[in-house]
Amino acid sequence: MKQERITRFIKPEDANQKWYIVDAKDQILGRLAAKVAMVIRGKNKAIFTPNMDTGDFVVIINADKIRMTGKRETQKTYFSHSMYPGGVRIKSFAEVMSKKPEFVFETAVRGMLPKTKLGKKLIKKLKVYAGESHPHSAQKPEVLSF
């Protein structure tokens, strides 16, 4: 007798979402962002379903102390356009890190998530803070180290 293969889909309320805290001090931006994106997406769980939100919440602290390898700190640029003629704005990595270090990490993780409605929902599970303090102590986040 042939055994049927059944695909099990998880319900959003059965996902059991946890809160994690990650210290970004002296971590490499891309490597840490890739691991955080997998936790937010839920790929580290056995119940991963591609079209469902089964991931966990992640709080990043010390985002201002993150680093890049090689010449990337001098060569990396962030591009934006105002949609007006001549409205190109290009900022260097060092310039963005001095003003908004949270933006650097959020952009790196956003690029690793799906570019759909699900991706927009998942990026809201990432909380990034430049310093040591964060307002999520009530959620009792567990320390996540890579």
Secondary structure, DSSP 8 states (H G I E B T S, - for coil): -----------GGGS---EEEEE-TT-BHHHHHHHHHHHHHTTTSTT--TTS----EEEEE-GGG-B--TTHHHH-EEEEE-SSTT-EEEEEHHHHHHH-HHHHHHHHHHTTS-SSHHHHHHGGGEEE-SSS--S-GGG--EE---
